[in-house]
Amino acid sequence: MHNDFYASGFLYNPLSQQILLQQNLTDENAPWTLLEDEVGSGSFGEETFKDLVHKHLKIKLNLKKILYVYTRNAIGTEKDHSIYYAEIKRARKSFMSKTSRFAWFNFKQLHKLNIAEQTKHDITVGQRVIESTIRRSLGLRTIG
């Protein structure tokens, strides 16, 4: 049996080099966040991330396309918080739900957004994983 955990992450479009983030619509000053939702329990983080993407965006991801970034302690809890991303090459320009707005941003735009420091860190680590994956696919040397 797995312990409760959090899973969150972002979608990455390699053609535009943008990531998809969400913003809560119930608070006009809400920061942009990773795609996130509930605590997962009894399944793997990749499955939880896949389910939350489908729930919010109606996009069906293949589990093999979901890539692990890293795991940290969830702030204020004893639970693990795992970060993932998935590459998608074709996507709508914008998404909306009853409670959230979703938008695409390139990495250079992020410093202009209202984003929590932990989210900035998660995205920076994710960007490094993406860059390392690209280098590895080109046969270049990577760390790790």
C-alpha positions in Angstrom: 0.0 0.0 0.0 1.3 3.4 -1.0 1.3 6.4 1.4 -0.6 9.5 0.5 1.3 11.9 -1.7 1.0 14.9 -3.9 1.6 14.8 -7.7 1.8 17.9 -9.8 3.6 19.1 -12.9 3.2 20.7 -16.3 2.7 20.0 -19.9 5.6 21.0 -22.2 5.3 21.8 -25.9 8.8 21.2 -27.4 7.8 23.0 -30.7 7.0 26.3 -28.9 9.2 25.6 -25.9 6.3 26.5 -23.6 4.8 25.0 -20.4 1.2 25.0 -19.4 0.4 26.5 -15.9 -2.8 27.0 -14.1 -4.3 29.9 -12.1 -7.2 29.6 -9.6 -10.1 31.8 -10.7 -11.6 32.2 -7.2 -8.9 34.6 -6.1 -8.1 37.5 -8.4 -4.5 37.7 -7.0 -3.9 33.9 -7.2 -0.4 32.9 -8.3 0.2 30.7 -11.3 0.9 27.1 -10.3 1.8 23.8 -11.7 -1.0 21.6 -12.7 -2.2 20.2 -9.4 -5.2 18.9 -7.7 -5.6 16.4 -4.9 -3.6 14.0 -2.8 -3.1 10.6 -4.5 -3.3 7.4 -2.6 -2.9 3.8 -3.6 -1.5 4.6 -7.1 1.7 5.8 -8.6 2.4 9.5 -9.1 2.5 9.2 -12.9 -1.1 7.8 -12.8 -2.2 10.6 -10.5 -0.7 13.2 -12.8 -2.2 11.5 -15.9 -5.6 11.5 -14.1 -5.4 15.2 -13.1 -4.5 16.3 -16.7 -7.4 14.3 -18.0 -9.8 15.7 -15.4 -8.9 19.4 -16.0 -7.9 19.4 -19.6 -9.6 16.4 -21.2 -6.2 15.3 -22.5 -5.4 11.6 -22.4 -1.7 11.1 -21.7 0.2 7.8 -22.3 2.0 6.8 -19.1 5.2 6.3 -21.1 5.1 10.0 -22.1 5.0 11.2 -18.4 8.5 12.0 -17.2 9.6 12.3 -13.6 11.3 15.5 -12.5 11.9 15.0 -8.7 10.3 14.5 -5.3 10.4 16.8 -2.4 8.6 17.1 0.9 5.3 18.8 0.6 5.3 22.1 2.5 3.7 21.8 5.9 3.2 18.0 5.7 5.0 14.7 6.0 3.8 13.7 2.5 6.0 13.4 -0.6 5.3 15.8 -3.5 6.4 14.4 -6.9 6.8 16.7 -9.9 6.2 15.4 -13.5 5.9 16.7 -17.0 4.6 15.4 -20.3 5.5 16.6 -23.7 2.6 17.3 -26.0 3.1 18.5 -29.6 -0.4 19.6 -30.4 -2.5 21.5 -27.9 -5.2 24.1 -27.8 -4.0 27.6 -27.1 -6.0 28.0 -23.9 -8.1 26.0 -21.5 -10.6 27.0 -18.9 -12.5 25.1 -16.2 -15.0 26.3 -13.6 -12.3 27.0 -11.1 -9.1 27.5 -13.1 -7.5 29.2 -16.1 -4.7 27.5 -18.0 -2.1 29.3 -20.2 1.1 28.6 -22.0 4.3 30.4 -21.1 7.9 30.1 -22.3 10.6 29.9 -19.6 11.7 33.6 -20.1 8.2 34.8 -19.3 8.1 33.2 -15.9 9.9 35.9 -14.0 7.1 38.3 -14.9 4.4 36.1 -13.5 3.0 35.9 -10.0 4.5 32.5 -9.0 5.5 31.2 -5.6 9.2 30.6 -5.0 8.7 26.9 -4.6 6.8 26.7 -7.9 9.7 28.7 -9.6 12.1 26.1 -8.1 10.0 23.2 -9.4 9.9 24.7 -12.9 13.6 25.4 -12.9 14.4 21.8 -12.0 11.9 20.7 -14.6 13.6 22.9 -17.2 17.0 21.3 -16.4 15.5 17.8 -16.8 14.1 18.8 -20.2 17.4 20.3 -21.3 19.3 17.2 -20.1 16.8 14.9 -21.9 17.4 16.9 -25.1 21.2 16.7 -24.8 21.0 13.0 -24.1 18.8 12.4 -27.2 21.4 14.3 -29.3 24.1 12.0 -27.9 25.7 14.8 -25.8 27.1 14.4 -22.3 24.7 15.0 -19.4 25.1 15.1 -15.7 23.5 12.1 -14.0 
